[in-house]
């Protein structure tokens, strides 16, 4: 074989080797490309298969639209004549809380997740999500899956596990929560009440004819005495305090420490003056009549202040009949007379509340007392006369 032939063969051999080497390199590159592509597909699919992004998007949508609509629907289904929809929705959100949270609960099914939703700790509903298995055949990671046969790559998931999640259902119900309360007020029958600036109508009166505590003994003898009524209003979201309004339309603050005399019809300055003057004149003969043995001497003086045939006049007669049996005092001195209040019962009848001190001089001792009396008087054409003393 000539040298020229040998050189030619060597050139051909080098060319074939180069071609084979290129082919081998190309095959390696293609294999690397496929593997890297599969790894990229795997990483993309893995990222999409995480439920956090789906949950976050759902919760944001729930807060911005669905929750607001649900609260609005709950309000519109309930009566609230004294509050606007917006006020009621604000109360519900405050009562449930403004922070929506979720927590996973066992679903009992593969590829299904169930989450309970809480509003500041109050359970309000749940939502469900499932893997979208329709993506299984579109996830191309064949070369990556071959690595699962190697123990070192145990963490690699299959195509089914890489399918993304989707929300497949939810349910919410806040009807089991008690958002409403009631408000009540007992006021004179001539008064009214307001809630949230709105007048409360008579249809909310649940009880009538409630007696004034300071007039309890007089209703049978004096028809037409004022009474009170009770208002009860339900379906109030949160709490509303009734505002009491008098017949002139003025707001009235009820003092819970005072009796019903605070509702009595006020007397004019002239009435108070005349009634107080009568009480000052009445108290001394009354105290002496009830506290001295010399009842006959005081009887005639006290009768000048008592309405004939009244309940008080009859009691005086009974007092006289039994006086000798139990009266022990010889004389009475009256001091420190104070008029506590004067108010009208209507129909010419008035109540005078008074306090006075007495010193009773008995045979062997002196007794000092403080007395509080409620004097009922009648003011008619005959003037002012007492009809009852308590």
Secondary structure, 3 states (H helix, E strand, C coil): CCHHHHHHHHHHHHHHHHHHHHHHHHHHHHHHHHHHHHHHHHHHHHHHCCCHHHHHHHHHHHHHHHHHHHHHHHHHCCCCCCCCHHHHHHHHHHHHCCCEEEEEECCCCCCEEEEEEEECCEEEEEEEEEECHHHHHHCCCHHHHHHHHCHHHCCCCCCHHHCCEEEEEEEECCCCCCCEEEEEEEEECCCEEEECCEECCHHHEEEEEEECHHHHHHCCCCCCCCEEEEEEEEEEECCCCCEEECCCCCEECCCCCCCHHHHCECCCHHHHHHHHHHHHHHHHHHHHHHHCCCHHHHHHHHHCCECCCCHHHHHHHHHHHCHHHHCCCCEEEEEEEEEEEEEEEECCEEEEEEEEEEEEECCCCEEEEEEEEEEEEEEECCEEEEEEEC
